[in-house]
Amino acid sequence: LLIDANWYENNEYYDKAVETYEQLIAEGTYTPTAYERLIVLYTKANRKKDVIRILQEGISFFENRKASQIEYVRALAKKYNAEDYCEMCIRTGKKIRYYCGYIVLYQDFPFIEKWKKRLSKLLA
């Protein structure tokens, strides 16, 4: 879907791109790309309420995801006596990976702070 949405956007089918990005968000996509692209498209279309909605949804989604990841990796770290390493990764924003690095168990989402700043400006 992300590839389709990008194609629609690049070929100026903006309504279809928006629809597809919205579908990705509704399905709980783990990438911020759909949120970022909707923010851009809604900003260009002067749809401030939609920009605010997408920012709020994105912040909430990724903050909740981060919290659940932290809880999970801390439980694993305790089980495997790796609590110090786990806390260091969380504190420094490093990814914690599993299965030869293919599965990310924890990652920081630095774009949340950027989104919060943008949201506060829009709400001011």
N, C-alpha and C positions, 0 to 999 in steps of 0.2 A: 504493500500500500504506500509506503514511503517513496518508493521509486515512482509509482504512478502519480502521487501528489506532486512530486518534484517535476515530472514531465508536464503535468497540467500547468503548473506555475510557469515553467520555462517557455511554454507555448501560449501563454496568456489566456488560458482557460481558468481565470481566477475563481469563479464560482465553484467549479468542479475541484480545484485545488483546495479551497477552503473546506468544502464538503468532505474531502478525503482526509485532510489533516484533522478535522473535527472527529471523524470516524476513528482515526488512530488514537486520539485522546480518550474517546469513549471506551475503546477497547483496552485502555491501560498501558499504552506503549511506554517502555522504559527509557526511551531516548528523548532528550529535550528538543530535538529538531522540530517536531510537529508544533510544539508550543512556540518556539522561536519564529518559525515561518508564519504562524497565525498572527503573532504579535506584529510582524512586519506588514503582512497583508491588511490586517485590520487598521493599522496606523495609516497606511497609504490611503485607505478608503475612508478615513476620518470616522471610524467606528470606535470611539473612545470607550463606550460601555463594554464592547466585546474585548478590547485590549485589557481592560480592568478584569473582566471575568476570566480570561485566559491566564493572566498573571496570577490571580488568586488561586485558580485551580492548579496551576503548575507548582506554585509555592507549596500548597497543601500536599499535593501528590508526592513531590520529591522530599519534603520534610518528613512525611510519614514513612516513605520508603527508607530514608536514611535511618530513622529511629528503629525500624524493624531490623535493618541490616546490623546496626550496632548491637542490638539485643541478641541476635543470632550469633554473631562472631564472638561476642563476650562469652556466651555459653560454650561455644566450641573451644575457645581459648582456655577456659577453665578446665574443660575435659582433658585437654592435651598439654596442660601446664605451659601455656604460651601467653599468659595474661599480660606480662610486661611488653612483649612484642606487639600484641594486639592494641594495647593502650597507646603505644608509641605511634603505630600506624594511624589510629584514629586522631590522635593529637596533631600529627603532622600532615594529615590529609592524604596519606598513601593508600593505594588500593591493596586489598587483601584478596588474593586469588587462590583458586583451587583447581585441581585436575590439570596440571601442566600449564597453568595460567589462563585456561580457557573460560573458566567460570569465575566471575567476580562476586565475591561474598560481601565485600564492603567497598564502597567508594564515596568520596566526598563529592558534593555537588556545589562547587563554588558559584555557579550561575544563580543560585537561590538569592544570594546577597544582592547581586546586580538587579534581579527581578524585584526584590523588595524595595530597592532605591527607586526604581522606575515607577513602581506602584505608588509609593508615597508621594512622588511628584505629581502623578495623575490625580491623586485624591486630595491634594493640597488646594 
